[in-house]
Amino acid sequence: MAGRDLTGRDAPWSGLAALYIVVFIDLLGFSMIIPLLPYYARSYGASDTQTGLLMASYAAAQFIGAPLIGRFSDRFGRRPLILVSLAGTCASFVFLGMARSLEALFAARILCGLFGGNISVAQAYIADVTAPRQRSKALGFIGAAVGLGFIIGPAASALLSRQGAGEPAYAAALLSFADLAAVWFWLPEPAAHPHHGPLRGPTAAATALLSALRRPLVGPLLWTRLGFFIPFAMFQTIFPLAAIHRFGITAQTTAWIFVYIGVVIVLVQGVAIGRLTARFDERRLLIWSVGLMSASLLWWSASPTLALMLAGFVPLGLAGGTFNTVNNSLLTKVV
């Protein structure tokens, strides 16, 4: 599984293992916050609209920060930018735990989004050190690390939130600091990575994105990714609110449901994806996952009971896990 890097040498197992640990710890901290954030916002009087904007503020900030982090990693290396990203994430979780107003919550989430590009850099690291034929499997293990983080993180959140809303945020900050230490001591810089010349500002990054969207092979994959993750992000935002209004679910129960979804993602990306990509064409898997996601979200929105809604999360996790891994793999092969 180690594969070969761009220079033809064997990619070190120790480096890849350290990278998976880094991704796992990072998502562990991140997933401790997501299930509780709507409840946290409501404790400061946030409306449903404000809660949705709070969730969106992270992604909006990441839209600005992630391209810059990616370009800096091309220029200065993967490892230094993972360290910078983790340091900013750690600080944002501390600010979140200290927040005593809705405005402070927004500031903390925006800061977290600006530094939230480390998963993309980790995926670039994998692309640097693996051969194309093994890339889907290697990226699948990153997806499994993400899923495992989404299992343990919400479970820890459900337990810690009994002590207070700020406790999960401080625990996430501690995990991010541990993650930073793991990168510092264990993760080597790839032997080779692309160099894209002088750094550019946000305007140039936006121009590059628009240019990429028009490219024959890359553009369709990016548009498909956008169309897939808009409804998926809507689900992540709306689900806790729907859980409150439709079923009266508490923050702890919501966190345990996220654990359940994480189990499905781990099984798909850690076990099934290698077999699926070995048996089926990746483009066909991409089409199947989009269709399955559409059907799953329709099932979720129409479910009259909690039990039926939970049953619909199995194909939802299968679709999300398959799409993310296959789309990333295809992008690394066509760029």
Buried (B, 14 or more C-beta within 10 A) or exposed (E): EBBEBBEEEEBBEEBBBBBBBBBBBBBBBBBBBBBBBBBBBBEBEBEBEBBBBBBBBBBBBBBBBBBBBBBBBBBBBBBBBBBBBBBBBBBBBBBBBEBEEBEBBBBBBBBBBBBBBBBBBBBBBBBBBBBEEBBBBBBBBBBBBBBBBBBBBBBBBBBBBEEEBBBBBBBBBBBBBBBBEBBEEBBEBBBEBEEEEEEBEEEEBBEBEEEBBEEEEBBBBBEBBEEBBEBBBBBBBBBBBBBBEEEEBEBBBBBBBBBBBBBBBBBBBBEBBBEBBEEEEBEEBBEBBBEBBEBBBEBBEEBEEBEEBBEBBBBBBBBBBBBBBBBBBBBBBEE
